[in-house]
Amino acid sequence: MNNCHGNTHGCCDGYFRDRNVGACVKCPKGYTATNCSEKCRYPSYGVECQLECQCNETECHYSTGCMNISTENLRMLYHYYAATTFLRNN
């Protein structure tokens, strides 16, 4: 459990409180900040926004990085909707 004193949510940056398990858990890939409230900003992407895209901004996905436009669009959409649904439910 990753609790930070003084934080209104009780969790450190990079974590959010998961009501299902009653504990602080790491942000999903592509999200960061207090309560996982921010997407990674270009050129950063991935877990804790620690990776860097080597492509232009329109081809860099905040979760998965550089996209091969023809095959990655479906994967990008899947991750976007999965992460959005996940955050909405927690």
PyMOL Python script that loads the backbone (N, CA, C, O; Angstrom):
from pymol import cmd

cmd.read_pdbstr("""\
ATOM      1  N   MET A   1       0.844  -1.176   0.000  1.00  0.00           N
ATOM      2  CA  MET A   1       0.000   0.000   0.000  1.00  0.00           C
ATOM      3  C   MET A   1       0.884   1.233   0.000  1.00  0.00           C
ATOM      4  O   MET A   1       1.842   1.313   0.769  1.00  0.00           O
ATOM      5  N   ASN A   2       0.570   2.193  -0.857  1.00  0.00           N
ATOM      6  CA  ASN A   2       1.413   3.362  -1.016  1.00  0.00           C
ATOM      7  C   ASN A   2       0.646   4.598  -0.578  1.00  0.00           C
ATOM      8  O   ASN A   2       0.001   5.248  -1.400  1.00  0.00           O
ATOM      9  N   ASN A   3       0.706   4.927   0.685  1.00  0.00           N
ATOM     10  CA  ASN A   3       0.008   6.091   1.218  1.00  0.00           C
ATOM     11  C   ASN A   3       0.977   7.246   1.419  1.00  0.00           C
ATOM     12  O   ASN A   3       2.128   7.044   1.806  1.00  0.00           O
ATOM     13  N   CYS A   4       0.502   8.458   1.153  1.00  0.00           N
ATOM     14  CA  CYS A   4       1.300   9.661   1.389  1.00  0.00           C
ATOM     15  C   CYS A   4       0.529  10.566   2.337  1.00  0.00           C
ATOM     16  O   CYS A   4      -0.611  10.941   2.063  1.00  0.00           O
ATOM     17  N   HIS A   5       1.144  10.906   3.429  1.00  0.00           N
ATOM     18  CA  HIS A   5       0.510  11.801   4.391  1.00  0.00           C
ATOM     19  C   HIS A   5       0.420  13.194   3.789  1.00  0.00           C
ATOM     20  O   HIS A   5       1.338  13.634   3.097  1.00  0.00           O
ATOM     21  N   GLY A   6      -0.661  13.876   4.045  1.00  0.00           N
ATOM     22  CA  GLY A   6      -0.856  15.217   3.541  1.00  0.00           C
ATOM     23  C   GLY A   6      -1.513  15.261   2.176  1.00  0.00           C
ATOM     24  O   GLY A   6      -1.927  16.333   1.733  1.00  0.00           O
ATOM     25  N   ASN A   7      -1.618  14.148   1.507  1.00  0.00           N
ATOM     26  CA  ASN A   7      -2.278  14.100   0.214  1.00  0.00           C
ATOM     27  C   ASN A   7      -3.763  13.867   0.469  1.00  0.00           C
ATOM     28  O   ASN A   7      -4.128  12.957   1.213  1.00  0.00           O
ATOM     29  N   THR A   8      -4.616  14.674  -0.137  1.00  0.00           N
ATOM     30  CA  THR A   8      -6.055  14.591   0.129  1.00  0.00           C
ATOM     31  C   THR A   8      -6.649  13.239  -0.248  1.00  0.00           C
ATOM     32  O   THR A   8      -7.650  12.822   0.335  1.00  0.00           O
ATOM     33  N   HIS A   9      -6.048  12.548  -1.218  1.00  0.00           N
ATOM     34  CA  HIS A   9      -6.556  11.229  -1.620  1.00  0.00           C
ATOM     35  C   HIS A   9      -5.901  10.117  -0.812  1.00  0.00           C
ATOM     36  O   HIS A   9      -6.349   8.972  -0.851  1.00  0.00           O
ATOM     37  N   GLY A  10      -4.837  10.453  -0.079  1.00  0.00           N
ATOM     38  CA  GLY A  10      -4.138   9.453   0.708  1.00  0.00           C
ATOM     39  C   GLY A  10      -3.125   8.637  -0.068  1.00  0.00           C
ATOM     40  O   GLY A  10      -2.399   7.837   0.522  1.00  0.00           O
ATOM     41  N   CYS A  11      -3.060   8.822  -1.382  1.00  0.00           N
ATOM     42  CA  CYS A  11      -2.118   8.074  -2.211  1.00  0.00           C
ATOM     43  C   CYS A  11      -1.056   9.012  -2.769  1.00  0.00           C
ATOM     44  O   CYS A  11      -1.315  10.194  -2.994  1.00  0.00           O
ATOM     45  N   CYS A  12       0.135   8.478  -2.989  1.00  0.00           N
ATOM     46  CA  CYS A  12       1.225   9.251  -3.581  1.00  0.00           C
ATOM     47  C   CYS A  12       0.939   9.526  -5.054  1.00  0.00           C
ATOM     48  O   CYS A  12       0.097   8.872  -5.671  1.00  0.00           O
ATOM     49  N   ASP A  13       1.661  10.513  -5.609  1.00  0.00           N
ATOM     50  CA  ASP A  13       1.578  10.747  -7.050  1.00  0.00           C
ATOM     51  C   ASP A  13       1.937   9.456  -7.769  1.00  0.00           C
ATOM     52  O   ASP A  13       2.831   8.722  -7.348  1.00  0.00           O
ATOM     53  N   GLY A  14       1.222   9.188  -8.868  1.00  0.00           N
ATOM     54  CA  GLY A  14       1.453   7.964  -9.624  1.00  0.00           C
ATOM     55  C   GLY A  14       0.619   6.794  -9.140  1.00  0.00           C
ATOM     56  O   GLY A  14       0.762   5.676  -9.635  1.00  0.00           O
ATOM     57  N   TYR A  15      -0.263   7.052  -8.161  1.00  0.00           N
ATOM     58  CA  TYR A  15      -1.140   6.027  -7.598  1.00  0.00           C
ATOM     59  C   TYR A  15      -2.555   6.578  -7.469  1.00  0.00           C
ATOM     60  O   TYR A  15      -2.752   7.793  -7.463  1.00  0.00           O
ATOM     61  N   PHE A  16      -3.524   5.702  -7.367  1.00  0.00           N
ATOM     62  CA  PHE A  16      -4.905   6.101  -7.082  1.00  0.00           C
ATOM     63  C   PHE A  16      -5.498   5.077  -6.123  1.00  0.00           C
ATOM     64  O   PHE A  16      -5.024   3.944  -6.034  1.00  0.00           O
ATOM     65  N   ARG A  17      -6.522   5.483  -5.417  1.00  0.00           N
ATOM     66  CA  ARG A  17      -7.182   4.583  -4.481  1.00  0.00           C
ATOM     67  C   ARG A  17      -8.178   3.727  -5.233  1.00  0.00           C
ATOM     68  O   ARG A  17      -9.144   4.237  -5.801  1.00  0.00           O
ATOM     69  N   ASP A  18      -7.946   2.433  -5.237  1.00  0.00           N
ATOM     70  CA  ASP A  18      -8.839   1.473  -5.885  1.00  0.00           C
ATOM     71  C   ASP A  18      -9.864   1.030  -4.851  1.00  0.00           C
ATOM     72  O   ASP A  18      -9.532   0.360  -3.874  1.00  0.00           O
ATOM     73  N   ARG A  19     -11.093   1.407  -5.079  1.00  0.00           N
ATOM     74  CA  ARG A  19     -12.169   1.075  -4.125  1.00  0.00           C
ATOM     75  C   ARG A  19     -12.395  -0.431  -4.010  1.00  0.00           C
ATOM     76  O   ARG A  19     -12.818  -0.921  -2.964  1.00  0.00           O
ATOM     77  N   ASN A  20     -12.114  -1.157  -5.081  1.00  0.00           N
ATOM     78  CA  ASN A  20     -12.332  -2.608  -5.059  1.00  0.00           C
ATOM     79  C   ASN A  20     -11.388  -3.326  -4.108  1.00  0.00           C
ATOM     80  O   ASN A  20     -11.774  -4.307  -3.471  1.00  0.00           O
ATOM     81  N   VAL A  21     -10.153  -2.845  -4.008  1.00  0.00           N
ATOM     82  CA  VAL A  21      -9.188  -3.495  -3.123  1.00  0.00           C
ATOM     83  C   VAL A  21      -8.908  -2.684  -1.865  1.00  0.00           C
ATOM     84  O   VAL A  21      -8.232  -3.157  -0.951  1.00  0.00           O
ATOM     85  N   GLY A  22      -9.435  -1.449  -1.821  1.00  0.00           N
ATOM     86  CA  GLY A  22      -9.260  -0.606  -0.644  1.00  0.00           C
ATOM     87  C   GLY A  22      -7.828  -0.184  -0.403  1.00  0.00           C
ATOM     88  O   GLY A  22      -7.412  -0.034   0.746  1.00  0.00           O
ATOM     89  N   ALA A  23      -7.069   0.009  -1.464  1.00  0.00           N
ATOM     90  CA  ALA A  23      -5.660   0.372  -1.323  1.00  0.00           C
ATOM     91  C   ALA A  23      -5.234   1.261  -2.493  1.00  0.00           C
ATOM     92  O   ALA A  23      -5.941   1.384  -3.493  1.00  0.00           O
ATOM     93  N   CYS A  24      -4.078   1.867  -2.343  1.00  0.00           N
ATOM     94  CA  CYS A  24      -3.484   2.650  -3.414  1.00  0.00           C
ATOM     95  C   CYS A  24      -2.795   1.697  -4.386  1.00  0.00           C
ATOM     96  O   CYS A  24      -2.034   0.820  -3.976  1.00  0.00           O
ATOM     97  N   VAL A  25      -3.065   1.877  -5.663  1.00  0.00           N
ATOM     98  CA  VAL A  25      -2.433   1.056  -6.694  1.00  0.00           C
ATOM     99  C   VAL A  25      -1.835   1.980  -7.760  1.00  0.00           C
ATOM    100  O   VAL A  25      -2.257   3.126  -7.916  1.00  0.00           O
ATOM    101  N   LYS A  26      -0.833   1.451  -8.497  1.00  0.00           N
ATOM    102  CA  LYS A  26      -0.163   2.242  -9.526  1.00  0.00           C
ATOM    103  C   LYS A  26      -1.132   2.666 -10.621  1.00  0.00           C
ATOM    104  O   LYS A  26      -2.097   1.969 -10.934  1.00  0.00           O
ATOM    105  N   CYS A  27      -0.846   3.823 -11.189  1.00  0.00           N
ATOM    106  CA  CYS A  27      -1.642   4.315 -12.312  1.00  0.00           C
ATOM    107  C   CYS A  27      -1.541   3.351 -13.494  1.00  0.00           C
ATOM    108  O   CYS A  27      -0.526   2.676 -13.665  1.00  0.00           O
ATOM    109  N   PRO A  28      -2.597   3.290 -14.309  1.00  0.00           N
ATOM    110  CA  PRO A  28      -2.514   2.505 -15.539  1.00  0.00           C
ATOM    111  C   PRO A  28      -1.452   3.118 -16.460  1.00  0.00           C
ATOM    112  O   PRO A  28      -1.122   4.298 -16.347  1.00  0.00           O
ATOM    113  N   LYS A  29      -0.942   2.321 -17.343  1.00  0.00           N
ATOM    114  CA  LYS A  29       0.051   2.771 -18.314  1.00  0.00           C
ATOM    115  C   LYS A  29      -0.483   3.992 -19.064  1.00  0.00           C
ATOM    116  O   LYS A  29      -1.593   3.973 -19.595  1.00  0.00           O
ATOM    117  N   GLY A  30       0.329   5.054 -19.097  1.00  0.00           N
ATOM    118  CA  GLY A  30      -0.058   6.269 -19.820  1.00  0.00           C
ATOM    119  C   GLY A  30      -0.643   7.355 -18.935  1.00  0.00           C
ATOM    120  O   GLY A  30      -0.968   8.437 -19.423  1.00  0.00           O
ATOM    121  N   TYR A  31      -0.783   7.086 -17.637  1.00  0.00           N
ATOM    122  CA  TYR A  31      -1.334   8.076 -16.701  1.00  0.00           C
ATOM    123  C   TYR A  31      -0.354   8.330 -15.574  1.00  0.00           C
ATOM    124  O   TYR A  31       0.455   7.468 -15.228  1.00  0.00           O
ATOM    125  N   THR A  32      -0.435   9.536 -14.999  1.00  0.00           N
ATOM    126  CA  THR A  32       0.456   9.936 -13.922  1.00  0.00           C
ATOM    127  C   THR A  32      -0.228  11.000 -13.064  1.00  0.00           C
ATOM    128  O   THR A  32      -1.389  11.338 -13.294  1.00  0.00           O
ATOM    129  N   ALA A  33       0.484  11.517 -12.093  1.00  0.00           N
ATOM    130  CA  ALA A  33       0.058  12.612 -11.199  1.00  0.00           C
ATOM    131  C   ALA A  33      -0.842  12.098 -10.082  1.00  0.00           C
ATOM    132  O   ALA A  33      -1.088  10.898  -9.963  1.00  0.00           O
ATOM    133  N   THR A  34      -1.319  13.016  -9.280  1.00  0.00           N
ATOM    134  CA  THR A  34      -2.182  12.678  -8.162  1.00  0.00           C
ATOM    135  C   THR A  34      -3.468  12.054  -8.678  1.00  0.00           C
ATOM    136  O   THR A  34      -4.137  12.615  -9.546  1.00  0.00           O
ATOM    137  N   ASN A  35      -3.806  10.900  -8.144  1.00  0.00           N
ATOM    138  CA  ASN A  35      -5.019  10.182  -8.516  1.00  0.00           C
ATOM    139  C   ASN A  35      -5.068   9.831 -10.011  1.00  0.00           C
ATOM    140  O   ASN A  35      -6.147   9.666 -10.580  1.00  0.00           O
ATOM    141  N   CYS A  36      -3.890   9.719 -10.637  1.00  0.00           N
ATOM    142  CA  CYS A  36      -3.793   9.350 -12.059  1.00  0.00           C
ATOM    143  C   CYS A  36      -4.612  10.287 -12.938  1.00  0.00           C
ATOM    144  O   CYS A  36      -5.254   9.854 -13.895  1.00  0.00           O
ATOM    145  N   SER A  37      -4.585  11.551 -12.610  1.00  0.00           N
ATOM    146  CA  SER A  37      -5.452  12.526 -13.266  1.00  0.00           C
ATOM    147  C   SER A  37      -4.906  13.085 -14.572  1.00  0.00           C
ATOM    148  O   SER A  37      -5.611  13.817 -15.266  1.00  0.00           O
ATOM    149  N   GLU A  38      -3.667  12.757 -14.923  1.00  0.00           N
ATOM    150  CA  GLU A  38      -3.076  13.311 -16.138  1.00  0.00           C
ATOM    151  C   GLU A  38      -2.534  12.216 -17.042  1.00  0.00           C
ATOM    152  O   GLU A  38      -1.919  11.253 -16.585  1.00  0.00           O
ATOM    153  N   LYS A  39      -2.779  12.390 -18.352  1.00  0.00           N
ATOM    154  CA  LYS A  39      -2.165  11.519 -19.352  1.00  0.00           C
ATOM    155  C   LYS A  39      -0.722  11.975 -19.527  1.00  0.00           C
ATOM    156  O   LYS A  39      -0.392  13.137 -19.290  1.00  0.00           O
ATOM    157  N   CYS A  40       0.130  11.045 -19.945  1.00  0.00           N
ATOM    158  CA  CYS A  40       1.501  11.412 -20.271  1.00  0.00           C
ATOM    159  C   CYS A  40       1.473  12.464 -21.378  1.00  0.00           C
ATOM    160  O   CYS A  40       0.652  12.394 -22.293  1.00  0.00           O
ATOM    161  N   ARG A  41       2.371  13.429 -21.284  1.00  0.00           N
ATOM    162  CA  ARG A  41       2.473  14.467 -22.311  1.00  0.00           C
ATOM    163  C   ARG A  41       3.597  14.136 -23.283  1.00  0.00           C
ATOM    164  O   ARG A  41       4.653  13.641 -22.888  1.00  0.00           O
ATOM    165  N   TYR A  42       3.358  14.412 -24.541  1.00  0.00           N
ATOM    166  CA  TYR A  42       4.344  14.184 -25.589  1.00  0.00           C
ATOM    167  C   TYR A  42       5.654  14.854 -25.209  1.00  0.00           C
ATOM    168  O   TYR A  42       5.654  16.000 -24.762  1.00  0.00           O
ATOM    169  N   PRO A  43       6.757  14.164 -25.380  1.00  0.00           N
ATOM    170  CA  PRO A  43       6.975  12.885 -26.046  1.00  0.00           C
ATOM    171  C   PRO A  43       6.953  11.678 -25.096  1.00  0.00           C
ATOM    172  O   PRO A  43       7.298  10.570 -25.505  1.00  0.00           O
ATOM    173  N   SER A  44       6.556  11.880 -23.850  1.00  0.00           N
ATOM    174  CA  SER A  44       6.543  10.781 -22.878  1.00  0.00           C
ATOM    175  C   SER A  44       5.358   9.852 -23.085  1.00  0.00           C
ATOM    176  O   SER A  44       4.304  10.262 -23.573  1.00  0.00           O
ATOM    177  N   TYR A  45       5.550   8.582 -22.702  1.00  0.00           N
ATOM    178  CA  TYR A  45       4.458   7.616 -22.749  1.00  0.00           C
ATOM    179  C   TYR A  45       4.778   6.441 -21.836  1.00  0.00           C
ATOM    180  O   TYR A  45       5.897   6.314 -21.341  1.00  0.00           O
ATOM    181  N   GLY A  46       3.784   5.583 -21.618  1.00  0.00           N
ATOM    182  CA  GLY A  46       3.995   4.320 -20.904  1.00  0.00           C
ATOM    183  C   GLY A  46       3.873   4.412 -19.395  1.00  0.00           C
ATOM    184  O   GLY A  46       3.338   5.383 -18.859  1.00  0.00           O
ATOM    185  N   VAL A  47       4.379   3.383 -18.713  1.00  0.00           N
ATOM    186  CA  VAL A  47       4.315   3.290 -17.255  1.00  0.00           C
ATOM    187  C   VAL A  47       5.091   4.457 -16.655  1.00  0.00           C
ATOM    188  O   VAL A  47       6.270   4.654 -16.950  1.00  0.00           O
ATOM    189  N   GLU A  48       4.420   5.215 -15.819  1.00  0.00           N
ATOM    190  CA  GLU A  48       4.993   6.391 -15.155  1.00  0.00           C
ATOM    191  C   GLU A  48       5.565   7.410 -16.145  1.00  0.00           C
ATOM    192  O   GLU A  48       6.397   8.235 -15.769  1.00  0.00           O
ATOM    193  N   CYS A  49       5.127   7.360 -17.404  1.00  0.00           N
ATOM    194  CA  CYS A  49       5.574   8.286 -18.454  1.00  0.00           C
ATOM    195  C   CYS A  49       7.095   8.289 -18.593  1.00  0.00           C
ATOM    196  O   CYS A  49       7.695   9.327 -18.872  1.00  0.00           O
ATOM    197  N   GLN A  50       7.711   7.129 -18.400  1.00  0.00           N
ATOM    198  CA  GLN A  50       9.173   7.037 -18.396  1.00  0.00           C
ATOM    199  C   GLN A  50       9.789   6.793 -19.768  1.00  0.00           C
ATOM    200  O   GLN A  50      11.006   6.898 -19.921  1.00  0.00           O
ATOM    201  N   LEU A  51       8.981   6.472 -20.760  1.00  0.00           N
ATOM    202  CA  LEU A  51       9.509   6.213 -22.101  1.00  0.00           C
ATOM    203  C   LEU A  51       9.306   7.441 -22.979  1.00  0.00           C
ATOM    204  O   LEU A  51       8.484   8.304 -22.670  1.00  0.00           O
ATOM    205  N   GLU A  52      10.056   7.517 -24.073  1.00  0.00           N
ATOM    206  CA  GLU A  52       9.979   8.688 -24.943  1.00  0.00           C
ATOM    207  C   GLU A  52       9.764   8.276 -26.392  1.00  0.00           C
ATOM    208  O   GLU A  52      10.509   7.461 -26.936  1.00  0.00           O
ATOM    209  N   CYS A  53       8.735   8.848 -27.010  1.00  0.00           N
ATOM    210  CA  CYS A  53       8.438   8.570 -28.419  1.00  0.00           C
ATOM    211  C   CYS A  53       9.544   9.117 -29.306  1.00  0.00           C
ATOM    212  O   CYS A  53      10.097  10.187 -29.051  1.00  0.00           O
ATOM    213  N   GLN A  54       9.853   8.366 -30.346  1.00  0.00           N
ATOM    214  CA  GLN A  54      10.811   8.796 -31.361  1.00  0.00           C
ATOM    215  C   GLN A  54      10.066   9.025 -32.670  1.00  0.00           C
ATOM    216  O   GLN A  54      10.541   8.656 -33.744  1.00  0.00           O
ATOM    217  N   CYS A  55       8.885   9.643 -32.561  1.00  0.00           N
ATOM    218  CA  CYS A  55       8.050   9.936 -33.722  1.00  0.00           C
ATOM    219  C   CYS A  55       7.377  11.280 -33.469  1.00  0.00           C
ATOM    220  O   CYS A  55       7.548  11.874 -32.404  1.00  0.00           O
ATOM    221  N   ASN A  56       6.612  11.755 -34.445  1.00  0.00           N
ATOM    222  CA  ASN A  56       5.954  13.045 -34.244  1.00  0.00           C
ATOM    223  C   ASN A  56       4.766  12.899 -33.299  1.00  0.00           C
ATOM    224  O   ASN A  56       4.305  11.790 -33.030  1.00  0.00           O
ATOM    225  N   GLU A  57       4.286  14.015 -32.806  1.00  0.00           N
ATOM    226  CA  GLU A  57       3.250  14.017 -31.776  1.00  0.00           C
ATOM    227  C   GLU A  57       1.962  13.331 -32.213  1.00  0.00           C
ATOM    228  O   GLU A  57       1.317  12.670 -31.400  1.00  0.00           O
ATOM    229  N   THR A  58       1.575  13.471 -33.468  1.00  0.00           N
ATOM    230  CA  THR A  58       0.329  12.860 -33.922  1.00  0.00           C
ATOM    231  C   THR A  58       0.406  11.337 -33.968  1.00  0.00           C
ATOM    232  O   THR A  58      -0.627  10.667 -33.995  1.00  0.00           O
ATOM    233  N   GLU A  59       1.616  10.783 -33.976  1.00  0.00           N
ATOM    234  CA  GLU A  59       1.794   9.333 -34.009  1.00  0.00           C
ATOM    235  C   GLU A  59       2.182   8.745 -32.657  1.00  0.00           C
ATOM    236  O   GLU A  59       2.385   7.537 -32.538  1.00  0.00           O
ATOM    237  N   CYS A  60       2.285   9.598 -31.638  1.00  0.00           N
ATOM    238  CA  CYS A  60       2.709   9.132 -30.311  1.00  0.00           C
ATOM    239  C   CYS A  60       1.497   8.990 -29.398  1.00  0.00           C
ATOM    240  O   CYS A  60       0.831   9.975 -29.081  1.00  0.00           O
ATOM    241  N   HIS A  61       1.221   7.780 -28.984  1.00  0.00           N
ATOM    242  CA  HIS A  61       0.108   7.512 -28.071  1.00  0.00           C
ATOM    243  C   HIS A  61       0.624   7.553 -26.641  1.00  0.00           C
ATOM    244  O   HIS A  61       1.679   6.988 -26.352  1.00  0.00           O
ATOM    245  N   TYR A  62      -0.093   8.204 -25.749  1.00  0.00           N
ATOM    246  CA  TYR A  62       0.342   8.390 -24.360  1.00  0.00           C
ATOM    247  C   TYR A  62       0.562   7.075 -23.609  1.00  0.00           C
ATOM    248  O   TYR A  62       1.306   7.045 -22.628  1.00  0.00           O
ATOM    249  N   SER A  63      -0.064   6.005 -24.047  1.00  0.00           N
ATOM    250  CA  SER A  63       0.065   4.723 -23.369  1.00  0.00           C
ATOM    251  C   SER A  63       1.040   3.775 -24.064  1.00  0.00           C
ATOM    252  O   SER A  63       1.837   3.111 -23.402  1.00  0.00           O
ATOM    253  N   THR A  64       0.980   3.710 -25.395  1.00  0.00           N
ATOM    254  CA  THR A  64       1.729   2.701 -26.133  1.00  0.00           C
ATOM    255  C   THR A  64       2.902   3.230 -26.948  1.00  0.00           C
ATOM    256  O   THR A  64       3.688   2.437 -27.468  1.00  0.00           O
ATOM    257  N   GLY A  65       3.041   4.541 -27.074  1.00  0.00           N
ATOM    258  CA  GLY A  65       4.149   5.114 -27.828  1.00  0.00           C
ATOM    259  C   GLY A  65       3.852   5.264 -29.308  1.00  0.00           C
ATOM    260  O   GLY A  65       2.699   5.426 -29.708  1.00  0.00           O
ATOM    261  N   CYS A  66       4.907   5.209 -30.122  1.00  0.00           N
ATOM    262  CA  CYS A  66       4.764   5.427 -31.565  1.00  0.00           C
ATOM    263  C   CYS A  66       3.887   4.356 -32.195  1.00  0.00           C
ATOM    264  O   CYS A  66       4.032   3.161 -31.937  1.00  0.00           O
ATOM    265  N   MET A  67       2.981   4.827 -33.022  1.00  0.00           N
ATOM    266  CA  MET A  67       2.027   3.920 -33.646  1.00  0.00           C
ATOM    267  C   MET A  67       2.375   3.686 -35.105  1.00  0.00           C
ATOM    268  O   MET A  67       2.759   4.607 -35.827  1.00  0.00           O
ATOM    269  N   ASN A  68       2.236   2.467 -35.514  1.00  0.00           N
ATOM    270  CA  ASN A  68       2.263   2.128 -36.923  1.00  0.00           C
ATOM    271  C   ASN A  68       0.815   2.328 -37.354  1.00  0.00           C
ATOM    272  O   ASN A  68      -0.037   1.485 -37.074  1.00  0.00           O
ATOM    273  N   ILE A  69       0.536   3.416 -38.022  1.00  0.00           N
ATOM    274  CA  ILE A  69      -0.838   3.864 -38.258  1.00  0.00           C
ATOM    275  C   ILE A  69      -1.759   2.752 -38.737  1.00  0.00           C
ATOM    276  O   ILE A  69      -2.903   2.690 -38.286  1.00  0.00           O
ATOM    277  N   SER A  70      -1.328   1.892 -39.607  1.00  0.00           N
ATOM    278  CA  SER A  70      -2.226   0.875 -40.153  1.00  0.00           C
ATOM    279  C   SER A  70      -2.622  -0.200 -39.142  1.00  0.00           C
ATOM    280  O   SER A  70      -3.775  -0.632 -39.132  1.00  0.00           O
ATOM    281  N   THR A  71      -1.699  -0.639 -38.298  1.00  0.00           N
ATOM    282  CA  THR A  71      -2.021  -1.738 -37.393  1.00  0.00           C
ATOM    283  C   THR A  71      -2.249  -1.304 -35.948  1.00  0.00           C
ATOM    284  O   THR A  71      -2.856  -2.043 -35.173  1.00  0.00           O
ATOM    285  N   GLU A  72      -1.784  -0.146 -35.586  1.00  0.00           N
ATOM    286  CA  GLU A  72      -1.857   0.275 -34.189  1.00  0.00           C
ATOM    287  C   GLU A  72      -3.126   1.032 -33.839  1.00  0.00           C
ATOM    288  O   GLU A  72      -3.423   1.195 -32.656  1.00  0.00           O
ATOM    289  N   ASN A  73      -3.881   1.499 -34.814  1.00  0.00           N
ATOM    290  CA  ASN A  73      -5.083   2.273 -34.493  1.00  0.00           C
ATOM    291  C   ASN A  73      -6.053   1.500 -33.611  1.00  0.00           C
ATOM    292  O   ASN A  73      -6.586   2.056 -32.650  1.00  0.00           O
ATOM    293  N   LEU A  74      -6.290   0.236 -33.916  1.00  0.00           N
ATOM    294  CA  LEU A  74      -7.208  -0.553 -33.103  1.00  0.00           C
ATOM    295  C   LEU A  74      -6.672  -0.747 -31.690  1.00  0.00           C
ATOM    296  O   LEU A  74      -7.426  -0.659 -30.721  1.00  0.00           O
ATOM    297  N   ARG A  75      -5.388  -1.006 -31.571  1.00  0.00           N
ATOM    298  CA  ARG A  75      -4.788  -1.171 -30.256  1.00  0.00           C
ATOM    299  C   ARG A  75      -4.867   0.122 -29.457  1.00  0.00           C
ATOM    300  O   ARG A  75      -5.172   0.096 -28.265  1.00  0.00           O
ATOM    301  N   MET A  76      -4.595   1.248 -30.101  1.00  0.00           N
ATOM    302  CA  MET A  76      -4.684   2.542 -29.439  1.00  0.00           C
ATOM    303  C   MET A  76      -6.100   2.782 -28.925  1.00  0.00           C
ATOM    304  O   MET A  76      -6.287   3.184 -27.777  1.00  0.00           O
ATOM    305  N   LEU A  77      -7.081   2.540 -29.759  1.00  0.00           N
ATOM    306  CA  LEU A  77      -8.463   2.744 -29.346  1.00  0.00           C
ATOM    307  C   LEU A  77      -8.843   1.823 -28.189  1.00  0.00           C
ATOM    308  O   LEU A  77      -9.534   2.242 -27.261  1.00  0.00           O
ATOM    309  N   TYR A  78      -8.397   0.585 -28.243  1.00  0.00           N
ATOM    310  CA  TYR A  78      -8.675  -0.354 -27.159  1.00  0.00           C
ATOM    311  C   TYR A  78      -8.103   0.172 -25.836  1.00  0.00           C
ATOM    312  O   TYR A  78      -8.806   0.208 -24.827  1.00  0.00           O
ATOM    313  N   HIS A  79      -6.835   0.577 -25.842  1.00  0.00           N
ATOM    314  CA  HIS A  79      -6.197   1.071 -24.616  1.00  0.00           C
ATOM    315  C   HIS A  79      -6.868   2.349 -24.122  1.00  0.00           C
ATOM    316  O   HIS A  79      -7.049   2.534 -22.919  1.00  0.00           O
ATOM    317  N   TYR A  80      -7.234   3.226 -25.048  1.00  0.00           N
ATOM    318  CA  TYR A  80      -7.891   4.471 -24.662  1.00  0.00           C
ATOM    319  C   TYR A  80      -9.216   4.182 -23.960  1.00  0.00           C
ATOM    320  O   TYR A  80      -9.474   4.708 -22.877  1.00  0.00           O
ATOM    321  N   TYR A  81     -10.045   3.359 -24.567  1.00  0.00           N
ATOM    322  CA  TYR A  81     -11.345   3.059 -23.965  1.00  0.00           C
ATOM    323  C   TYR A  81     -11.212   2.238 -22.690  1.00  0.00           C
ATOM    324  O   TYR A  81     -11.971   2.447 -21.743  1.00  0.00           O
ATOM    325  N   ALA A  82     -10.270   1.315 -22.647  1.00  0.00           N
ATOM    326  CA  ALA A  82     -10.056   0.513 -21.439  1.00  0.00           C
ATOM    327  C   ALA A  82      -9.602   1.403 -20.290  1.00  0.00           C
ATOM    328  O   ALA A  82     -10.119   1.287 -19.179  1.00  0.00           O
ATOM    329  N   ALA A  83      -8.648   2.286 -20.539  1.00  0.00           N
ATOM    330  CA  ALA A  83      -8.142   3.169 -19.484  1.00  0.00           C
ATOM    331  C   ALA A  83      -9.214   4.163 -19.055  1.00  0.00           C
ATOM    332  O   ALA A  83      -9.368   4.427 -17.863  1.00  0.00           O
ATOM    333  N   THR A  84      -9.959   4.717 -20.012  1.00  0.00           N
ATOM    334  CA  THR A  84     -11.015   5.679 -19.695  1.00  0.00           C
ATOM    335  C   THR A  84     -12.095   5.009 -18.842  1.00  0.00           C
ATOM    336  O   THR A  84     -12.542   5.577 -17.845  1.00  0.00           O
ATOM    337  N   THR A  85     -12.506   3.822 -19.229  1.00  0.00           N
ATOM    338  CA  THR A  85     -13.511   3.081 -18.478  1.00  0.00           C
ATOM    339  C   THR A  85     -12.987   2.736 -17.093  1.00  0.00           C
ATOM    340  O   THR A  85     -13.711   2.869 -16.107  1.00  0.00           O
ATOM    341  N   PHE A  86     -11.742   2.298 -17.008  1.00  0.00           N
ATOM    342  CA  PHE A  86     -11.108   1.938 -15.754  1.00  0.00           C
ATOM    343  C   PHE A  86     -11.108   3.138 -14.788  1.00  0.00           C
ATOM    344  O   PHE A  86     -11.500   3.008 -13.628  1.00  0.00           O
ATOM    345  N   LEU A  87     -10.668   4.296 -15.277  1.00  0.00           N
ATOM    346  CA  LEU A  87     -10.594   5.475 -14.412  1.00  0.00           C
ATOM    347  C   LEU A  87     -11.980   5.973 -14.021  1.00  0.00           C
ATOM    348  O   LEU A  87     -12.179   6.461 -12.908  1.00  0.00           O
ATOM    349  N   ARG A  88     -12.932   5.849 -14.934  1.00  0.00           N
ATOM    350  CA  ARG A  88     -14.294   6.278 -14.633  1.00  0.00           C
ATOM    351  C   ARG A  88     -14.919   5.432 -13.523  1.00  0.00           C
ATOM    352  O   ARG A  88     -15.715   5.937 -12.730  1.00  0.00           O
ATOM    353  N   ASN A  89     -14.564   4.164 -13.465  1.00  0.00           N
ATOM    354  CA  ASN A  89     -15.153   3.240 -12.488  1.00  0.00           C
ATOM    355  C   ASN A  89     -14.434   3.245 -11.149  1.00  0.00           C
ATOM    356  O   ASN A  89     -14.884   2.583 -10.215  1.00  0.00           O
ATOM    357  N   ASN A  90     -13.347   3.963 -11.032  1.00  0.00           N
ATOM    358  CA  ASN A  90     -12.579   3.982  -9.771  1.00  0.00           C
ATOM    359  C   ASN A  90     -12.527   5.344  -9.168  1.00  0.00           C
ATOM    360  O   ASN A  90     -11.923   5.529  -8.112  1.00  0.00           O
TER     361      ASN A  90
END
""", "prot")
cmd.dss("prot")
cmd.show_as("cartoon", "prot")
cmd.util.cbc("prot")
cmd.orient("prot")
